[in-house]
């Protein structure tokens, strides 16, 4: 028997100006990092010692180094918000977050999902890098992130 179970992710980003007009959209893939895989394995075994928290936050950052399995944090975190949605359908979990006016104002290049809403804290599930998004202070960035077990 050959089982080829994989974790994959797709990230949909919508960048809007201060009036809600769409400036750009991006659709990219992500990497589920080692800490994310360990988190999932712990949850499957119903162990809550090391990973008691659920995925509850999304962060954006300013660095563009390629995503690597060994990473545990964003390289240049610029802002973090609580998830606005965390839903499951079949074998896909969908996480959503909005970085509103004044949050993560920078040239954004990376994003990640975490178990803690405090900057620089928590277990990282996955990380992605994307084409530069120049987020002005009045702009917003909506992120919908699907993580699928297939």
C-alpha positions in Angstrom: 0.0 0.0 0.0 1.3 3.5 -0.9 -0.1 6.5 0.9 1.1 9.9 -0.3 -0.6 12.3 2.1 0.6 15.9 1.7 -0.2 19.3 3.3 -0.6 22.0 0.7 -1.7 25.6 0.9 -3.0 28.3 -1.3 -3.0 32.0 -0.3 -5.3 34.6 -1.8 -4.4 38.2 -1.1 -6.5 41.3 -2.0 -4.9 44.7 -1.5 -7.4 47.6 -1.4 -7.0 51.4 -1.2 -8.6 53.6 1.5 -11.9 53.7 -0.4 -12.1 49.9 -0.8 -11.0 49.8 -4.4 -9.0 46.7 -5.3 -5.4 47.7 -6.2 -4.1 44.2 -6.8 -4.7 40.5 -6.1 -2.3 37.6 -5.7 -2.7 33.9 -5.6 0.3 32.0 -4.2 1.3 28.7 -2.6 2.7 28.3 0.9 4.9 26.0 2.8 3.8 24.1 5.9 6.9 24.4 8.1 8.3 21.7 10.5 6.7 23.4 13.6 3.4 23.3 11.8 3.7 19.6 11.0 4.7 18.9 14.6 1.7 20.9 15.7 -0.6 18.8 13.5 0.9 15.5 14.8 0.5 16.7 18.4 -3.2 17.5 17.7 -3.8 14.1 16.1 -2.5 12.4 19.2 -4.7 14.5 21.4 -1.7 15.7 23.3 -2.0 19.3 24.6 1.2 19.7 26.6 3.4 21.5 24.0 0.7 22.8 21.6 -2.3 23.8 23.7 -3.3 26.8 21.5 -5.2 26.7 18.3 -4.2 28.7 15.2 -5.6 32.1 16.0 -3.5 34.8 14.2 -2.0 35.8 10.9 1.1 38.0 10.5 2.6 39.9 7.5 6.2 40.9 7.1 8.8 42.7 5.1 11.4 40.0 4.1 11.5 38.0 0.9 13.9 35.1 1.6 12.3 31.8 0.4 10.2 29.9 2.8 12.1 27.0 4.4 10.8 24.1 6.5 13.0 25.0 9.4 11.7 28.5 9.9 9.7 29.2 13.1 8.8 32.9 12.5 8.5 35.6 9.9 11.8 37.2 9.1 10.6 40.8 9.4 7.2 40.9 11.1 5.3 44.2 10.4 1.9 43.4 11.8 -0.2 40.6 13.3 -4.0 40.3 13.7 -6.5 37.8 15.1 -8.1 35.6 12.5 -11.5 36.7 11.4 -12.5 33.2 10.3 -11.2 29.7 10.8 -13.4 27.2 9.0 -13.1 23.5 7.9 -14.7 21.8 5.0 -13.8 18.2 4.1 -10.0 18.1 4.2 -9.4 21.9 4.0 -9.0 24.5 6.7 -9.6 28.1 5.6 -8.1 30.9 7.6 -9.1 34.6 7.0 -7.7 37.8 8.2 -7.8 41.5 7.4 -4.9 43.9 8.0 -6.8 47.2 8.2 -5.7 50.8 8.0 -2.5 51.4 10.0 -1.8 47.7 10.5 1.3 46.3 8.8 1.9 49.5 6.9 5.1 48.7 4.9 6.2 46.9 1.7 4.9 43.5 2.5 6.6 40.3 1.2 5.7 37.5 3.6 2.9 36.1 5.7 2.4 33.3 8.2 -0.3 31.7 10.5 0.4 31.4 14.2 -1.1 30.2 17.5 -0.6 33.6 19.3 -1.8 37.1 18.5 1.2 38.7 20.1 3.9 39.8 17.6 6.8 37.3 17.5 5.1 34.6 19.6 3.4 31.3 19.1 3.8 28.3 16.9 4.0 29.0 13.1 1.9 26.6 10.9 3.0 27.9 7.5 4.8 30.7 5.7 4.6 32.2 2.3 6.4 34.9 0.3 4.8 36.9 -2.4 5.4 39.8 -4.8 5.8 43.2 -3.0 2.6 44.8 -1.8 3.1 48.5 -0.9 0.6 48.9 1.9 -0.1 52.6 2.5 -1.4 53.7 5.9 -5.1 53.9 4.7 -4.9 50.6 2.7 -6.2 47.2 3.8 -5.0 43.7 2.9 -7.4 40.7 3.0 -5.8 37.3 3.2 -7.7 34.0 2.7 -5.4 31.0 3.3 -6.5 27.4 2.6 -4.5 24.5 4.0 -5.4 21.2 2.6 -4.6 17.6 3.5 -4.6 15.5 0.3 
